[in-house]
Amino acid sequence: EAAEIVTAVYEAGASWIQFNNDFTGVSIDSFIKNGSLPTNFSDPNANPWGGAIKAFQGTKSKTALTVSLAQLPTTACNNLAAKVQAKLPKASTNCSLINVGTGLPTFTATFEFGS
């Protein structure tokens, strides 16, 4: 299920970049508003582990899209990274402890849509 969430956000990004120059200011709500994602993706507990799903401009370029799923157990995060990289080989994935309060890592995948 989590890999499908990441794939859905990737596909929403692929659609977005066809009509926009970059991902400046993009969010899950942007994709919901244009009909690319279902409304439940904006729920703060939308991912299978009860954390948020976020989408935002990547840090390396304006044509990069990053998707994150918060509060994944470490093993699940590593498994998701492997699944996403197998399905979407150009993904740059990471599991990192962003929110020390939960003690659980956040999964991120970044996709570059530029040249």
Buried (B, 14 or more C-beta within 10 A) or exposed (E): EBBEBBBBBBBBBEBBBEEBEBBEEBBBEBBBEEEBBEEEBBEEEBBBBBBBBBBBBBEEBBBBBBBBBBBBEEEBBBBBBEBBBEEBEEBBBBBEEBEEEBEBBBBBBBBBBEE
